Amino acid sequence: MSGTRRQKDIRKALRLFAPRIPFADAEPVLADAKAPHLRHLPPSLALWLALVAHVRHAHSDYDALLNDGYDRDAARFFALDAINETLLSWGATRQVSAEEEEIGGE
C-alpha cells in the first residue's frame, strides 16, 4: 500500500488509538484526518480529532441535541458518555474528557 509518510502515520495512529474500529468507520475517519485544516497538526493529533468528531456525529445524539436547540457545549456534554462507550468498544487507548470536549475542535 503506497502513500505519503503522513498518510502512513495517520493509519498507524488509527491502529493504535482504535484497533477494533469497523472498516465502515475507519475510512471516513482516515479521510477526515487528511483534511486540509488538520495538516498543520501532527498526524496522531489530526487522527484523534477526526476520530472523536466522527464518533460524536455518527455514534451519539450530538446532532439530534443540536437540532433540539441545545448549544454546542451542552450537546457535547450529553453526548460524552456515548462517545466514550463507542471508543471503548473499538479498543480505544484513551477516552475524551469533559475538559477536552469543552475546548475541542470541530
ZIQUI-V567200 format. One record per helix or strand of 3 or more residues. SS is the DSSP state (hx for helix, st for strand). FROM is the first residue (numbers start at 0). LEN is the number of residues. If there is no record, write none. Layout:
BEGIN
SS,FROM,LEN
SS,FROM,LEN
END
This chain:
BEGIN
hx,4,13
hx,22,11
hx,35,3
hx,42,16
hx,61,6
hx,71,18
hx,97,6
END
